[in-house]
Amino acid sequence: MAPVLRFWFCSPLVQIAVAESGEAAKFSGMSNQDPNISDPHRPTIRQLDDSAINRIAAGEVVERPASAVKELVENAIDAGANRITIEIADGGKTLIRVTDDGCGMTPEDLPLALSRHATSKIDGSDLLNIHTFGFRGEALPSLGAVGRLTITSRAAGHDAAQIRVAGGKMDPVKPAALRTGTIVELRDLFYATPARLKFMRTDRAESQAISDVIKRLAMAEPSVGFTLRDVSGGGEGRVTFRADPATGDLFDALHGRLASVLGREFAENALRIDATRDGIRLFGYAALPTYSRGAAVAQFLFVNSRPVKDKMLTGALRGAYFDFLSRDRHPAAALFIDCDPTLVDVNVHPAKSEVRFRDPGLARGLIVSALRHALAEAGHRASTTVAGATLGAMRPEEPTATGAARIYQMDRPSMGARSFSYAAQSPEQPQAGSSHAPLPPSAGFAELQGEYSGRVTEVAPGPLSDAPEPAAPGAEHLPLGAARGQVHENYIIAQTEDGMVIVDQHAAHERLVYEKLKHQMAENGVAAQALLIPEIVELGSNDCARILAHAEALKKFGLGIEAFGGNALAVRETPAILGEVNAEAMVKDILDELDDQGESQLVQARLEAILSRVACHGSIRSGRRMRGEEMNALLREMEATPHSGQCNHGRPTYVELKLADIERLFGRS
């Protein structure tokens, strides 16, 4: 038999065999087969109809009722609406109705609006120069493919018209009655794809998701009024959220809108942010560290007024606060980035909730520097919620059903036990002939001016007056007032012009020492310890290149790394203050942070954790009795030191109570 030569041209759907002899064709059994009969085992390419295409698109664009509300409200904002009303029933599953007073649509526009990729937002020539929320033209046809959609609209100078589409089937346009704007009504969401309904959550959960979407859009557009109404069960329903159009300049309008959305407490404890760098502007409000949350639920980020959830931006926000909050606390902020649309790509996610900056390092650096500058300018300021919590704890308790107040029995240590505890915390007195002489009475905090020492030297034994010496004249008019006494050898009581201040002496001094140590480290740099034998760390090729790109930044904190050939790098230096370090584990931890946040603060965080512990041991200890000039010196230094309103762990260092609040406690007002 002659040899058979076959040429196979393969694709996912087509295979063609060419044989050089009749014997080959006979062997294959294909010599007498009709070429027009398709192979039942071969996949066939089909053109999907518009209805199937829209249902597929709906799976990407409309994940749940909140997604539908977001698309419809964004369309209303793009139409120039000043007031938008959203009505929902059963968590948006049975009814979503969005009414706006925007520009509206003509009868000729309505069928086109329900066509795929038909939009008035862009002309398709430049997908990077986008100034509107929507631009793909997918939302309305997708909603019409999975629900019963009715659009009633009227444009200026035209008659009102209405169009309906259910399950992808469109009815003809007909006249309607409407004064202005547009009403979009979506009923029975996902009725055409009932399998999606099985993935819906409870009505309460879906309603909450819709409320969150509306609140984010309300923060993005302070000049637009929003009303969210739940009409489940019929009738007028109830208003679950309302935000009237805010007036004034940008910051006044934004501050008023944030107060109505996030609450008055956030507005009272938020710092104004306004910074610009290389064509990117950052503005908004960020809360004081003492006004923190237990989860990242009060972090709102916007790019060109578009609400986004971006890991890089969230990491920058966390990085700006990492020195002021413990790991289990999260900052609260509403930050807006404005830039030329060509500097950011919003077309990277079907829901348009993610963005990609042309220069992400510029945006991240702007957030960190602007927030840290604002926190430094806040000085010793602490949040008003600290005082509110204190007053709440001090209010008299309501009587029980029997009419008698509750009595709590607390185990309190005896005076002898407390004295022994205080003595155990205090350093030993200098022995005779020792070079460590007691501080003179006028030294105040002079021990902080020289070389740092973790030792706290007690004053010379002698009679201590119960009342501190008088403060400098006019000290009551200063922010933290004049010291009037010390209670339980830990809390300083100071009198201000219109109230009183209670200071935790240990926490306050700990922050002051910590800031001094950080300043010294910034000025003198981080001492590096050269390893006698460099530690070689094997990594993946991508990991090795990624961490070497940050080598210069790590060098500033005493970690020296360099390429060692292949996928390995050599660790030649480590920060001396950290002592013995597992270099391989540290490098891998840094890589984990780079994957999660796009940058790493691990080395800096470890260094500052060491400084924090040193500051804790070197600060005034609980149980030490202080003289009047020492207490007043501590207050003055707090006023002059940034971030002194919270300790190294994010807890407040002082509580301020207004005289009017104290008088209310005693029923005097």
Order of alpha helices (4+ residues) and beta strands (2+ residues): beta-beta-alpha-alpha-alpha-beta-beta-alpha-alpha-beta-beta-beta-beta-beta-alpha-beta-beta-alpha-alpha-beta-beta-beta-beta-alpha-beta-beta-beta-alpha-alpha-alpha-beta-beta-beta-alpha-beta-alpha-alpha-beta-beta-alpha-alpha-alpha-beta-alpha
